[in-house]
Amino acid sequence: MARPLLPVPLLVLVLLAACSAAGEQTGPAHVDAAPPSKIAVVGAGIGGTSTAHFLRQHFGPEVQVDVFEKAEVGGRLATVTVNHNDYESGGSIIHSLNLHMQEFVKQLGLKYRRSVAGKTAVFNGEEMILEETDWYLLDLFRLWWRYGISFIRLQMWVEEIMEKFMRIYKYQAHGYAFSSVEELLDSLGGSGFINMTRRPLSDSLLELGVSQRFIDEVIGPIMRVNYGQNVSIPAFVGAVSLAGVQNNLWAVEGGNKLVCSGLLKLANANLLQAHVTSISPVLSGDALQYQLSFNTESGSGSDLYDIVVLATPLQDSVESGINLEGFTPPFDQLPGSYHRTVATVVHGYLNTSFFGFPDPRLFPFANVLTTDTPNLFFNSVASICPVNISTGFRRKQPQEAGIYKVFSLQSLDKARLKTLFRSYYSVQVTEWQAYPRYGSSQGLPSVELHTNLYYLNGIEWAGSAMEMSSVAAKNIALLAYHRWNRQTDMVDQKDLMHRIKTEL
Ligand SMILES: Cc1cc2nc3c(=O)[nH]c(=O)nc-3n(C[C@H](O)[C@H](O)[C@H](O)COP(=O)(O)OP(=O)(O)OC[C@H]3O[C@@H](n4cnc5c(N)ncnc54)[C@H](O)[C@@H]3O)c2cc1C
């Protein structure tokens, strides 16, 4: 995600309240059922690995937790190597109020990556229409001059949504789970949150009194860099995206994917390098299990599990290649598709003339966002920092060869690369099925697919981010635990804020 564009203060009070909640533990449960003996998690991205970690916390040390991964641990958290340094090519930025991610980093003994300042500008295909300066007050004044109080309205809106969203940490710390994404959102922000998953962001902002010009020149570019889409994406994911440009962001020193490998170890989970091809229910007597069939480099195999969590998108476009067989009624193919975003990491000299700065020494920006302009072939270009930042590190000046990340819908051909770069040493391309292609009608997929078969990535249709997958992981671990132990009073409870207060 992009670095801060709007000057937004920290939600210190919310953070303090929620931090204490995140540290609390679920109280001892009354358990009658025999524990499960084997649980499978399919996918070792942040969703699957944090599920394994939370499952271990709730089900205890005896249960066998197997995590299947067909490619790399980390999934959409990945790096590319350029000139002996690694750079994030997928999910890169974490908000300071993402408490699960914070807690993982703490428990794993990882470090926060130092952020290196750099200015942002917005380009409309012909010129820079908004430029950040060294002067905070001047930036504020310019925003006010150009857009009136739109940015204050926006800031208050995002803060209100985040404050409500933060309730999840308290609910989860008290052990409450939700059987669907709708129930989860409803408990946090009532029908308002659910409506926000169906309504275009632009409509919500216009209703709020944010000007069309602000939407076109500021909100649009943020949606383009964060989700490769425009302001017609639903308001809820729009708010997630806007939280991602506040100025309290961080990343993991050494690469965000270290959290995934670390969580697998912490969970004492078995990593199986295998492609799961099918899952089917098997009933022997009263006992329901699931048969997982999979392919490894050395052949194919299958195994039985008591509980299965699918932690990878199931939409056709993502090609997880998992058949859910033998279920009654049979599963329909999930509607919707994933949006392609191409991340091109270039080692070279930025062509600052293209942005109206013939002399690169006078080009002061580290990040360039773009407006929704026909024929503009990229969403953003940013000078990026390696995942390991030494104390003496400084960002390269535009007159020097630097490392840049370009986000675009299509791969950049030679002509386009030559438009953006005067010359280059290397180009590395990662094509992502990055996040849902947000429309307004596909709805939110189920979490509970079958008695003990759960689906994590439905939450991405409300908002796709590392923390969203982690919240879904904690929810599924709690849900699986309560379902297994038939603790109905811990699932889909109403008026939780009041309940929690009276529990204290
Ligand atoms: C370019 C880009 C930029 C982003 N920027 C940010 C950001 O700045 N901040 C942020 O918070 N989020 C960001 N995101 C979103 C974030 O990366 C994702 O929401 C998150 O990583 C999803 O994690 P996941 O574990 O749910 O899914 P994934 O990471 O997709 O993990 C699923 C895993 O399942 C495996 N798998 C699939 N099918 C099978 C099978 N049949 N058998 C075995 N294994 C299988 C896959 O190989 C994969 O490793 C970005 C994403 C992209 C692509």
The ligand as an SDF file (V2000), in Angstrom:
LIG
                    3D

 53 58  0  0  0  0  0  0  0  0999 V2000
    0.4460   -6.6910   -4.7510 C   0  0  0  0  0  0  0  0  0  0  0  0
   -0.2740   -6.8060   -3.4310 C   0  0  0  0  0  0  0  0  0  0  0  0
   -0.1460   -5.7870   -2.4980 C   0  0  0  0  0  0  0  0  0  0  0  0
   -0.7940   -5.8800   -1.2690 C   0  0  0  0  0  0  0  0  0  0  0  0
   -0.5750   -4.9200   -0.3270 N   0  0  0  0  0  0  0  0  0  0  0  0
   -1.0330   -5.1180    0.9330 C   0  0  0  0  0  0  0  0  0  0  0  0
   -0.6050   -4.2720    1.9900 C   0  0  0  0  0  0  0  0  0  0  0  0
    0.1960   -3.3550    1.7920 O   0  0  0  0  0  0  0  0  0  0  0  0
   -1.1040   -4.5040    3.2270 N   0  0  0  0  0  0  0  0  0  0  0  0
   -1.9800   -5.5400    3.4930 C   0  0  0  0  0  0  0  0  0  0  0  0
   -2.3820   -5.7020    4.6540 O   0  0  0  0  0  0  0  0  0  0  0  0
   -2.3610   -6.3760    2.5030 N   0  0  0  0  0  0  0  0  0  0  0  0
   -1.8940   -6.2090    1.2430 C   0  0  0  0  0  0  0  0  0  0  0  0
   -2.2300   -7.0780    0.2590 N   0  0  0  0  0  0  0  0  0  0  0  0
   -3.2170   -8.1280    0.5510 C   0  0  0  0  0  0  0  0  0  0  0  0
   -2.5990   -9.2570    1.3840 C   0  0  0  0  0  0  0  0  0  0  0  0
   -1.3560   -9.5970    0.8480 O   0  0  0  0  0  0  0  0  0  0  0  0
   -3.5380  -10.4570    1.3780 C   0  0  0  0  0  0  0  0  0  0  0  0
   -4.8250  -10.0540    1.8030 O   0  0  0  0  0  0  0  0  0  0  0  0
   -3.0760  -11.5700    2.3080 C   0  0  0  0  0  0  0  0  0  0  0  0
   -1.6950  -11.8070    2.1600 O   0  0  0  0  0  0  0  0  0  0  0  0
   -3.8760  -12.8140    2.0050 C   0  0  0  0  0  0  0  0  0  0  0  0
   -3.3560  -13.8870    2.7720 O   0  0  0  0  0  0  0  0  0  0  0  0
   -4.0590  -15.3210    2.7460 P   0  0  0  0  0  0  0  0  0  0  0  0
   -3.2540  -16.2160    3.5930 O   0  0  0  0  0  0  0  0  0  0  0  0
   -5.4830  -15.1500    3.1210 O   0  0  0  0  0  0  0  0  0  0  0  0
   -4.0170  -15.7910    1.2310 O   0  0  0  0  0  0  0  0  0  0  0  0
   -2.7080  -16.1900    0.3680 P   0  0  0  0  0  0  0  0  0  0  0  0
   -1.5550  -15.3770    0.7880 O   0  0  0  0  0  0  0  0  0  0  0  0
   -3.1250  -16.1240   -1.0450 O   0  0  0  0  0  0  0  0  0  0  0  0
   -2.3950  -17.6910    0.7790 O   0  0  0  0  0  0  0  0  0  0  0  0
   -3.0330  -18.7920    0.1880 C   0  0  0  0  0  0  0  0  0  0  0  0
   -1.9910  -19.9060    0.0520 C   0  0  0  0  0  0  0  0  0  0  0  0
   -2.6660  -21.1120   -0.3160 O   0  0  0  0  0  0  0  0  0  0  0  0
   -1.8410  -21.8090   -1.2240 C   0  0  0  0  0  0  0  0  0  0  0  0
   -2.7250  -22.7320   -1.9710 N   0  0  0  0  0  0  0  0  0  0  0  0
   -3.6850  -22.3900   -2.8650 C   0  0  0  0  0  0  0  0  0  0  0  0
   -4.3050  -23.4990   -3.3150 N   0  0  0  0  0  0  0  0  0  0  0  0
   -3.7230  -24.5680   -2.6950 C   0  0  0  0  0  0  0  0  0  0  0  0
   -3.9270  -25.9660   -2.7750 C   0  0  0  0  0  0  0  0  0  0  0  0
   -4.8700  -26.4880   -3.5630 N   0  0  0  0  0  0  0  0  0  0  0  0
   -3.1390  -26.7750   -2.0090 N   0  0  0  0  0  0  0  0  0  0  0  0
   -2.1800  -26.2520   -1.2060 C   0  0  0  0  0  0  0  0  0  0  0  0
   -1.9420  -24.9110   -1.1040 N   0  0  0  0  0  0  0  0  0  0  0  0
   -2.7140  -24.0900   -1.8350 C   0  0  0  0  0  0  0  0  0  0  0  0
   -1.2450  -20.7180   -2.0910 C   0  0  0  0  0  0  0  0  0  0  0  0
   -0.0730  -21.1780   -2.7450 O   0  0  0  0  0  0  0  0  0  0  0  0
   -0.9700  -19.6260   -1.0530 C   0  0  0  0  0  0  0  0  0  0  0  0
    0.3260  -19.7270   -0.5230 O   0  0  0  0  0  0  0  0  0  0  0  0
   -1.6130   -7.0170   -0.9860 C   0  0  0  0  0  0  0  0  0  0  0  0
   -1.7320   -8.0380   -1.9250 C   0  0  0  0  0  0  0  0  0  0  0  0
   -1.0580   -7.9450   -3.1280 C   0  0  0  0  0  0  0  0  0  0  0  0
   -1.1480   -9.0770   -4.1120 C   0  0  0  0  0  0  0  0  0  0  0  0
  1  2  1  0
  2  3  1  0
  2 52  2  0
  3  4  2  0
  4  5  1  0
  4 50  1  0
  5  6  2  0
  6  7  1  0
  6 13  1  0
  7  8  2  0
  7  9  1  0
  9 10  1  0
 10 11  2  0
 10 12  1  0
 12 13  2  0
 13 14  1  0
 14 15  1  0
 14 50  1  0
 15 16  1  0
 16 17  1  0
 16 18  1  0
 18 19  1  0
 18 20  1  0
 20 21  1  0
 20 22  1  0
 22 23  1  0
 23 24  1  0
 24 25  2  0
 24 26  1  0
 24 27  1  0
 27 28  1  0
 28 29  2  0
 28 30  1  0
 28 31  1  0
 31 32  1  0
 32 33  1  0
 33 34  1  0
 33 48  1  0
 34 35  1  0
 35 36  1  0
 35 46  1  0
 36 37  1  0
 36 45  1  0
 37 38  2  0
 38 39  1  0
 39 40  1  0
 39 45  2  0
 40 41  1  0
 40 42  2  0
 42 43  1  0
 43 44  2  0
 44 45  1  0
 46 47  1  0
 46 48  1  0
 48 49  1  0
 50 51  2  0
 51 52  1  0
 52 53  1  0
M  END
$$$$
